Amino acid sequence: MDTAVELFNRDGVQSVTSRHIAKEMGISNGNLDYHFRNKEALLLAIYEQMRAEMSDSYRATDTVGESFEQIHRLLLHLESFQYKFRFFNLDVLVISRTYPQINRLLKHTIQIRKEQMADMLQQAIADGFFIQETEENIRQLLLSIRIIITFWLSHEELASDSSSKKRNTGMSKHIWQLLIPYMTEKGKVMYNNLVENADLIKK
C-alpha cells in the first residue's frame, strides 16, 4: 500500500498499474494479486486507511484545548494529510467515476466530515470565538471549506511554476480567511496567538 501511494503520488492513478507496483516492490504480479485482486481493491484499502487516519484526527481534537484550538489543529493535519495522499484529491473525479464502491464510500465520508466540522464550529460559537450570526452561514462555510480542501492541490499544481517543487502550505490559512469575518474579538485574539504568531515564528 505504501509503494502504491508513492507511485500514485508521483505518476497519478491512471498511469500506475498493478504490474508497476509489483515491479517497484520486486515481487511477482501474481503475488500482489493474491493480496489485492485488482487495482480497485488496492485503492479501496488505501482509502480505508485514509478514512481511519482522518477519523483519528477528528477524535483527537476532542481531547485538545478549546474548540478554536481544535479547529486549528485539525486544519494543520488536513494540510499535511493532503500531501501524504496527494494523488487522491488530484485524481478524485477519475477515482469516483471509475470505482463505484469508492464513490459510495467517499460520498458517505464527506457527509460525516461535514457534520463533524459543523459540530466543531457550533462549539466554537458557543465558546464565544465566533459571532452568533455564524450559525446562519455554517452550511455555506462548510461548502466553501470542502471545495478548498478538495481542489486545493489541483489549483496549486496548475497555478505553480512547473519547474518549482516548493510546497505551498496555504490551504489552512486560506480556510481561516473565510472564518475571520465571523470571529469575535476573543476569536481574533486566539487566531493571532495560534495562527498569525506561529507564521511569524516560521518566517
Summary of the structure (lengths in Angstrom):
residues: 203
radius of gyration: 19.1
end to end distance: 35.6
largest distance: 61.4
contacts: 548
relative contact order: 0.10
helix: 80%
strand: 1%
